[in-house]
Amino acid sequence: MATVILQLDPAKLSNPDLDIRYVLPDLLIARSDAQLSDDGYDYVGEGSQPCLQLYLHADDAVAAITSVIELLKAERVLGNDLSHVPVAIEDGEEFCIVHPPGFVGAFPRPSSGR
C-alpha cells in the first residue's frame, strides 16, 4: 500500500484555516471511489509556520493520483486555490514528487518517523 502526501504551506494559502486538515482529506476520499483512505497529518519544516502534510493510503497510488490532482486544480477548499499544492507518492523507500511539474522547494519527511 502506498501513501499519497499533500503538503500545504500556510503562508501560501489565502485562508490558512487549519480545518483544511480534515476538510481536504474527507473531500478527496469521498471523490476517490474508495481508492483513498485517511492516514492522518503532520507538521514538517523549520520556523514558526511549518507546512502541513496530509497522508492518504492508496492501494494503487498511480491510479488515485490523477483524481487527487484534478480535484486540487478544480476545487477551492475553504476558499483556497490548491492547484499548485505539492503532491508526493511514498511506497516503502521510494518518495516521488508528482505535482506540480518541475516542483522546486522542500518536501521534508516528518521528524515523527512516519
N, C-alpha and C positions, 0 to 999 in steps of 0.2 A: 504494500500500500504506500502510495506517495503522499506528500504534503504539498499543497498549494499555499504559498505565502504571499500576502499583500502587505506592503509597507507604506504606512500613512505618516507623512510629516506634518504635524500640526501647524507649522509655520507656513505651509503651502495650501492650507485649507481655508476657504472663505468663512466657514463655520466650523471651528475646531471643537465642536461638541463631542465629548468622549462617549456619548451614547452610540456613536458610529461603530464602536467595538461590538455592539450587539445587533444593531440595525443592518449593517452591511452583510455580515455572515448569514443572518436569517434570510435576507433577500436573495443572496447567491444560492443558498441551499434550496429555497423554495423554487427558484427558476432552473435548477440544475437537473431536473428529472431524476432525483435520487443519486446523482453522481458524486455529490459532495456531502460531507458531514462536518460539524463544528469540532475543532480541536483546540479552541482557546485563543489566547492572545498573550503578548508580552511586550515590554518596552525595551528598546535597544538604542545604543548610541550614547554619545557623551553630551554633556552640557545640561542646561536647565530644562530644555524641551526635547526629550528623547523621542524617537519615532515609535509608532505603534505598529506592531506586526500582528496580523491576523492569520491564523492557521486553519486550514481546511483539509481534511482527509479526502483522498480520491482513490478509488480502485484503479482508475485509468486517468491519470492527470493530463495526459496529452489530449484525450477526448474532452475532458472537462474544461481545459484552459480556454478553449475557443469561446464558450458561453460566458466564462468569467470576464474575459477581455471585452466581449461585446456588451455585456452589462455595464462595465466600467465606462465605456465610451458613450453609451446611450442614456444612462440614468443619472440624475442628480440626486445624491443621497444626503439628506439633511442640508440641502442647498449647496452641496459641494460638487464641483466638476472633478471626477476621478479618472478622467481619460488618460492621464499621464502617471497614475499610481504604479510604482514598480511592482511586478509580479514575478515570483520565482517558483520553481518546482524543486523539491528536495526528495530524493529517492535513495535512501541509505546514505552513502558518502557523496553522491552527486548533488550538486547545488547549481542550478542554472537559471539565470535571469532571462525571462522570455518576453517581457514587456516593460517599458516601451522599447522599440527597436533602438539599438545604439545607446542604451542606458549608460550614463556616466554618473558615478556617485558611489556612495557607500550603501551596502546592503549587508550590515553586520549580522552575525549569528548572535542570538541572545546568550548572555552570560549564565542563564539559569540551566544551561546544559540540555536544552530541547533537542 
